[in-house]
Amino acid sequence: MRDNTITRAMTRCGSARIIIINSKAMVNDAIKIHNLSPTAAAALGRVLTATSMTGIMLKDKEDTVTVTFNGDGVCGKVLAVSDYYGNTKGFVQYPQADLPLNSKGKLDVAGAVGKGTMSVVKDMGKGEPYCGLVPIVSGEIAEDFTQYFATSEQTPTVCALGVLVGNDYTCKSAGGFMIQLLPGTEDAFIDKLEARLPLIPPVSQMFSSGKTNEEYIKEILGDIEFDIFDEADVSYHCDCTRQRVEKAVMSVGKDELEDMINEGKEIEVSCQFCDKIYKFTPQQLEKMAKGLK
C-alpha cells in the first residue's frame, strides 16, 4: 500500500470509469501545515481528496480546478485546488474550529461546513474559466460532489469519501472513490452497480485495511470486470513563489502601497496554503510601487 496514490480504471464493458485515491499522507500534511482540529481535518481532508480526483479529469497539463465550500458552519470557507496531476493544496478559514461528534458518533463535517454554496472553477488557461455553482446539499462533501457532477456536468456520479482522525490528531486513514457512468450505459449495468453500493464498507474503514487501490476497486465493483488505466503518486503541494506574492501585494494598489512605505516597517505576507512567510522591506515596497502607474 502507498499513501497518496491515485488510480484510474475503466470497467471492461465500457460502462463506467472509476477513480480512487489513498490520500492519508496528503491529509496529514494539511493537518501539520494548518494545525487543524479533528473536525476541520475531516472537512478539508474530504475536500482535498475529492478535488484531487476532479483535478485528474482535467484535459491539459496547465489546467487547475478550485473547489470552494462557502457555508455558514463553524469552519467557514473550505477551499482546495488541484492541478492536472491530482496534486492539491487547500485551507480552512477557521482551522481550529471543532464540534462534538454527531448522533452517529462521527466527526460532524456537515455541521462544520453548514449550508451555503459549493463552487467549482476550472481554469483552462484559455479564455474565461468555467464556473459551476450549486447549493450545498448536506455538507458531508461526497453528496455535494455527486450533486455537482449531476447538475453542472450532467455526469451521473457516485462519490464516497472518508477521513479517520485519531486521538493524537493525526490522520489514520483517508481516501475516496468516484464512479462515473459513461454515455450509452445500459440499465442492466446500472442495476448491478446499484446492488453493489450498499455492500461497500465505509471508506475510512476500507482504507484502514492496508490494501492496494486495485484491491479496493475489486472490493467496490465485486464481479464487475475492469482494467487499470493509470496510477500515479500525488501530494499536498503548494506552488507559491515570491514573484506571485509580489504580484498579490502590488494588486492592493499604489495608494495602499505608499501607506505601507510611509509606515517605514517591514511587512510580512503569509501564504494561506502553506503558511510560508514572505517579508518585504520599505525599500522593496517602494520599488514595487514604482512599477505601478
N, C-alpha and C positions, 0 to 999 in steps of 0.2 A: 504494500500500500504506500502511495505517495500523497502527502498533503499538497494542496494547491495544484491538482491535476484536473484538466477539463477534457472531456471525451465527447466526440460526436459520432453518432451511428445512424443507420437507416434500416428500417425493417426490410426484410428481404423481398417482401411483396410490393414495396414501394409506396405503402400507405401512410407512413409516418416517419418523422425524424425525431431523434432523441438526443438531448444534450444533458450531460451530467457532470457535476463538479464536486470535488472534495476540497472545501475551502477553509479547513481548520487553520492552517498557517496564516492565511490571509486575514482571517478574523482576529487571530492572536496578535498580529502586527497592528491592526487597528486599535485593539484594546490597549496595547502598550503605548502607542503614539498619543492617543486621546484620553488615556486614563478613564476608560468607560465603566459605568456602573453595569451590573449584570443585565438589567432591562435594556439599557442603551446599547450594550454589546449585542444583545439578541436582535434588536431592531436594525442597527447598522449592519450587522453580520448578514442578516437575511437580504437586505437591500444590495449589499456588495455582491453577494452570491448570485442573485437574480440578474443584476446589472452586468456581471461578467458573462453570464450565458447570453444575454441580449447583445453584448458587445461582439461576441464571436460570430454573430449573424451578420455583422456589417460587411459591406461589399468591397471596400477599398482600404488599403493599409493606413491611410491618413484619417480615416473616419473615426469619430468618437460618439458616444452616447452618454447623456447626462439624465439621470432619473432623480426626481425630487418629490418627496412626500411633504407637502405643506399642510400639516394637520394641527389641530388645536390641543394635542396631548402634551404631556409634561416634557417630552424630549424636544418639542419644537420641530424645526426643519430637519429632515434626514435626507442627505444627498449623497449620491455615488456617481462616479464617472468611470467608464470603461473604454479602452481602446479596441482596435480591431482584433488584437490578440487575446483579449479577455483579462488583461491586467487592469486593476482597479485602484481607485482612491476614493475617499469619502469623509464625511464628518457628520456629527450630530450637533445641533445648535446648543443643547444643554446636555453635555456628555455625562454629568454626574446625576442627572435626574433618574429616579428609581421609583418603583411601585411594588406593593406587596404582590405575592403570587395570586393568579386568578383563581376562579372557582374550580378549575381542573388541576390546580397545584402547579401550573406552568408559569413561566415569566410572562407578564402581561404586556405583550408587544402591542396589541390592539389599543390598550389604554394609553400606552406611551406615545403612540402615533396619533390617535384621535381621528376626528372627522375633518375633511377638507378636500384637497385635490392632489392628484398624482400627475406629474408632468414628465414626458419623455421627449427629450430634444436630441435629434440626431444631426450632428454637424458633418456634412458630407464634403466640406471644403470647396463646394461649388454652389454659388448662389445662396439663397436663404435656407437656413436649417429647417428640417422637418420637425414640427412640434405637435405632439399629441397630448391632450388634456382630458382626464377623466376624474369623476368623483372617487374618493377613497371608499371602497366597498366595505371593508372590515378593519383595515389597519393591520391585518395579520401578514401582509405583504404578498404571500403567494396568491391569495384570492384576487388581490388587486392587480397583479401582473396578468393573471388569467383574464380578468375583465378588460384590461388594456388591450391585449392582443385580439380579443374577440371584437371589441368595438372600434378600435382605431386602426387595426391592421387586418381585420376580417380573417384572422387565423385562429381556428379552434385550437386551444392550448390547454394542456394540463400542466400546472406548475406546483411543485411541492418543495418546501424549504424547511430547514431545521438548524438551530444553533443550540448547543448544550454548553452552559457555563457552569463551572464547578464552584465549590465553596471558596477556593483560592482566587476567584475572579478570572481564571483563565478559561479559554475555550477548550473543551474536551472533545467535541466533535462538531463539525459544521459541513453542510453540503446542500445540494438540491438537484432537481432534475426538471426538465421541460420535455413534454411530448407534444409535438405539433402535427396535426393531420394535414396531409397534402391533398391538392385538388384531385378529385376523382375517387376518393376513398369510398369503398363500398360499405353499406350498412352492417354487413356481417362482421367486418373488421372492427367497426366502432363498438358493436355489441360485445365482441370478445374483449376489447380493451377495457370497456366499462366494467366488465365482470372481474377483471384483474385488479382494478384500482382499490377496492375495499380490502384486498388481501395483502397490500403492500404495507410493511411496518412504518411507524413514524420515522421521518427522515433522520432526525438526530440519533435515534436508536439504531437505525440501519447503518449509519456512518460510524457508529461506535464499534462495529464488528471487525474492522481492520481488513476488509476485503478490497479488491481492486475495483475500479469503475466498471470494467467489463462484467465482473461478477455481480455488481449491483444492478446493471442493466438486465442481466438474466433473472435476477430476483424480481425486478419490476415487470418484465414482459412475460415471464413464465415460458410457455412453449411457443411464443411468437418469435420466429427466427429473425436475426438481424446481422448486419455487418458493420464493423467499426470503420468509420470514415477517416478520422484522425484523432490524435491525442497530443496534448501539449501541457507544459508546466506554465502556470500563471502566478502572479504575485500581487501583493499590495505595493503599488509603485507610484510615487509622486514625481512628476517631471518638472517641478518648479525650477526656475533659474533666476539669477539676479537680474538678467535682462528683462524677463517677464514681470518681475516685481517692480522694476523701474518704470515700465510702461503703466502699471497699475497706479503707482504713486503719481505719475505725470497726468493721469486721467482725472485727477481731482481739480485740475485747472491751475492757471498761473497765479491767480489771486491767493488761493489757499496755499500754494507752494511758497509764495512770498511771505505769507504769515508764518509758516514754519521756519523759513530762513531768518526772519526778524527775531524769532524767539532765541535764536543762537544755540539751539540744543540739537544733539544727535537724536534722530528718530529711529524707532525700531518697528519693523513690519514683520508680522508672523504669518507664515503660510497656514491657511486653515486646514489643509490636507495632511501636512506632515509636521507642523509646529516648528519648522526651521525658522530662525530669526535672521532677518536681513537688516543691517544697520546702514544709515545714510547720514553723513556729516552735513553741516550747513553749506560747506563748500561744494559738496556733491549735489545738494539740492539746488544750489544756485546755477550750477552747470546744466542741470536738468531743466530749470526754468527758462534758461536762455534758448533751449531747443523748442520752446513753445512760442507761438505767435502772440 
